[in-house]
Amino acid sequence: MSRIDIIRAWKDEAFRLSLSEADRASLPANPAGPVELTEAEAAAVEGGLSAACCCSCTCHSSQVRMA
């Protein structure tokens, strides 16, 4: 497989899925890391947005978690 095709396979899911199982198995690991998170990895992600508020209200002070 050419270097161009390898890079395209890393970036283009439709192209990657169109490859034979043998071609997909022979792809080197993407240097950027995994393309997708597993359900367990996605569930473990924590974080939130912090917004600067110039008023004295408490509407922005609680951190909201999205399920």
C-alpha positions as CSV (number, residue, x, y, z in Angstrom):
1,M,0.0,0.0,0.0
2,S,1.4,3.4,-0.9
3,R,2.1,6.1,1.7
4,I,-0.7,8.2,0.2
5,D,-3.2,5.4,0.7
6,I,-2.0,4.8,4.3
7,I,-2.5,8.4,5.2
8,R,-5.9,8.4,3.4
9,A,-6.9,5.3,5.4
10,W,-5.9,7.1,8.6
11,K,-8.0,10.2,7.7
12,D,-10.9,8.8,5.7
13,E,-13.1,6.3,7.5
14,A,-15.1,5.4,4.3
15,F,-11.9,4.7,2.5
16,R,-10.5,2.7,5.4
17,L,-13.7,0.6,5.5
18,S,-13.5,0.0,1.8
19,L,-10.1,-1.8,2.2
20,S,-9.9,-5.5,2.5
21,E,-9.6,-7.0,5.9
22,A,-5.9,-7.9,5.1
23,D,-5.1,-4.3,4.1
24,R,-6.7,-2.9,7.2
25,A,-4.8,-5.4,9.3
26,S,-1.5,-4.3,7.6
27,L,-2.0,-0.6,8.3
28,P,0.5,0.9,10.7
29,A,-0.8,2.6,13.8
30,N,-1.9,6.2,13.3
31,P,0.9,8.4,14.7
32,A,-1.8,10.7,16.1
33,G,-3.1,7.9,18.2
34,P,-6.5,6.2,18.2
35,V,-9.0,7.7,15.9
36,E,-12.0,6.9,18.1
37,L,-12.6,6.5,21.8
38,T,-14.1,3.3,23.2
39,E,-17.3,3.6,25.2
40,A,-15.3,3.2,28.4
41,E,-12.8,5.9,27.4
42,A,-15.6,8.3,26.5
43,A,-17.4,7.7,29.8
44,A,-14.1,8.4,31.7
45,V,-13.7,11.9,30.1
46,E,-14.3,14.7,32.5
47,G,-14.2,18.4,32.1
48,G,-16.4,21.4,31.6
49,L,-16.5,24.8,30.3
50,S,-15.6,27.7,32.5
51,A,-17.2,31.0,31.6
52,A,-16.1,34.4,32.9
53,C,-19.1,36.2,34.3
54,C,-19.1,39.9,35.1
55,C,-22.3,39.9,37.1
56,S,-22.9,38.9,40.7
57,C,-25.4,36.2,39.9
58,T,-24.8,32.5,40.6
59,C,-26.2,31.2,37.4
60,H,-22.7,30.4,36.0
61,S,-21.0,29.3,39.2
62,S,-22.1,25.6,39.2
63,Q,-20.4,23.1,36.9
64,V,-22.8,21.2,34.8
65,R,-22.0,17.6,33.8
66,M,-23.5,16.2,30.6
67,A,-24.5,12.6,30.7
